[in-house]
């Protein structure tokens, strides 16, 4: 039989096993995006031409300790 039963992974102590993950999320303008106000609304037009237009992505970096299950997340501008 080629199928193996799953085995539980256990950390021996704090910091022994840390899971890291990065999630890429799009930036949303203050007050909401076009889905909240409609594509042809005044807010959508102002966001397109306004100064400080935030275009792009933010990356959420998360770390979870395998022993204590303590989690930490930080938003950074790049991966």
Beta strands, then each sheet from edge to edge (+ up, - down):
strand 1: 18-26
strand 2: 57-65
strand 3: 71-76
sheet 1: 1+ 2- 3+
end
